[in-house]
């Protein structure tokens, strides 16, 4: 299974987002540390979820990192995050 799909599935199951975007930025990082010619090493995720209500930016990131621990250990080298509540995102 592709890593982008795994990321989507785990974040959907764990956070029930109202908005989720997973962008594979690996092509933009060719030649950089952690990059692999096979791709799927660098991602940016935008996630809007009620689960983030009352949580700091660091707490939100820790939640996501915990859910994606396997992917980060196996292949994903860089993970950019935008984490918001529906109120913050205007949704």
N, C-alpha and C positions, 0 to 999 in steps of 0.2 A: 504494500500500500504506500502511496506517495506520502511524504511528510506533510505537505500542505493539507491533505485530506485528514491525516491523523490529528493535526493541530485543530482543524475545524471541528472534528468529532469530539475531541476531548474538551475543548472549551465550550462547545454547545451543551454537552452532557453535564459539565461541572458548574457552569455559570448561567445557563439559560439566557443567553444574550438577546437583546432586542435588535442589535446590529452587530455584525461580525464581518470583518474584512481581513483576509490573509493574503499578503502580497509576497511573492518570492522575489527577493531583490538580489539573488545570487549572481546573476549575470553582470550586475553593476560592480561586483567585487572580485572579478576574475583577477588572479595574481596576488590578491591580498591574503593575509594570514587567515587560515581556516577555510579558505575557498577550495572547492573541489570541482574539477571539470565536469563531474556528473551533476552538479547543481544541488539545490535544496539545502544550502548551508546558511543562508542569510534571509531572514524574514522580517517583515513589519506587520504587526497585528494591531488593528483598531477594534476595540471591543467595548460595547455599551451594555451594562448589566446593572440590575438592581442590587446584585450581590456586592457591589462596590460601595453602596451607601454607608456613610459613616467611617469609611476606611481611608487611610492616608495613601498617597501615591506609592510609597514603599510597601505598604500592606497589600495593595492591589497587585503590585508586581510580584510579590512573594506568592500570592495565590496562583497567579498564572504560571510562574516558574515551577511550583509544586505540581500543578496539573500536567505540565509538559516536561517533567524531569527525565523521562526516558528519551524523548526526542533530543533534548539538550545534551544528554550524555552520549547518545549514539552518533548524531550527525549535525544537528543544528549548532552552528558556531556563534551566530549573532541573532538576537531577537530584539527588535525595536518594538516598543509598546506605547499605545495610546489607550488608556483605560478611563472610562467615564461612566457616570450614572446617566440614566435617561434625562434627568433634569439638566445636567451639565451639557449634554449633547443637544438639548432642545428637541428631544423626541418624546 
